[in-house]
Amino acid sequence: MFSSDKKTVGKVWLVGAGPSNPGLLTLRGFKVLREADTVLYDALVGSGVTAMIPDTAEKIYVGKRSDCLINTSPNRRD
């Protein structure tokens, strides 16, 4: 819960690596991924890219495949 006196400001980045090849990630994408506090990723993100996520970052798997919903959070919007 956030205090009403303070506003939390952050940034959201959408980073893609084409066919999940870490070699296709842009330098900027690599930088923001390495500096992330929280990373949401889906089934299309391969292990080479997820290995770049820092251990200190919260990792949230939100992928779904073939109508198989993984994240049932009430805040999720499909």
C-alpha positions in Angstrom: 0.0 0.0 0.0 1.3 3.4 -0.9 1.2 6.4 1.4 -1.0 9.2 0.2 1.8 11.8 0.8 4.2 10.2 -1.6 3.9 9.4 -5.3 5.9 6.5 -6.7 7.2 7.3 -10.1 8.7 4.7 -12.4 9.1 3.7 -16.0 7.7 0.8 -18.0 9.8 -0.5 -20.9 8.7 -3.0 -23.5 11.7 -5.0 -24.6 11.6 -7.5 -27.4 14.2 -9.9 -28.8 12.6 -11.1 -32.0 12.5 -14.9 -32.0 13.8 -14.9 -28.4 17.4 -14.8 -29.5 19.5 -12.9 -27.0 21.8 -11.7 -29.8 18.9 -9.8 -31.3 18.3 -7.7 -28.1 19.2 -4.1 -28.6 21.9 -2.6 -26.4 19.2 -0.3 -24.9 17.0 -3.3 -24.2 19.8 -5.1 -22.6 20.6 -2.1 -20.4 17.0 -1.6 -19.1 16.6 -5.3 -18.5 19.8 -5.4 -16.4 18.6 -2.4 -14.4 15.0 -3.6 -13.9 13.4 -4.0 -10.5 10.6 -6.2 -11.9 10.3 -8.1 -15.1 7.1 -9.6 -16.5 7.7 -12.2 -19.2 5.8 -14.7 -21.2 6.2 -18.1 -22.8 7.9 -16.7 -25.9 10.9 -15.4 -23.9 13.7 -17.9 -24.1 16.1 -18.9 -21.4 18.9 -16.9 -23.0 17.0 -13.7 -22.5 15.6 -14.6 -19.0 19.2 -15.4 -17.9 20.0 -11.7 -18.4 17.4 -10.7 -15.7 19.3 -9.7 -12.6 18.9 -12.0 -9.5 17.7 -8.9 -7.6 14.8 -8.3 -9.9 11.3 -9.7 -9.2 10.5 -12.1 -12.1 6.8 -12.6 -12.9 5.8 -15.2 -15.5 2.6 -14.0 -17.2 2.6 -16.1 -20.3 -0.2 -18.2 -21.7 -0.2 -20.7 -24.5 -3.1 -22.4 -26.2 -5.7 -20.8 -24.0 -3.9 -22.0 -20.9 -3.9 -19.1 -18.5 -1.0 -19.1 -16.1 -1.4 -15.8 -14.2 -4.9 -15.6 -12.7 -4.3 -12.2 -11.0 -7.5 -10.1 -10.8 -5.4 -7.2 -12.1 -4.6 -9.0 -15.4 -6.2 -7.7 -18.6 -6.4 -9.9 -21.6 
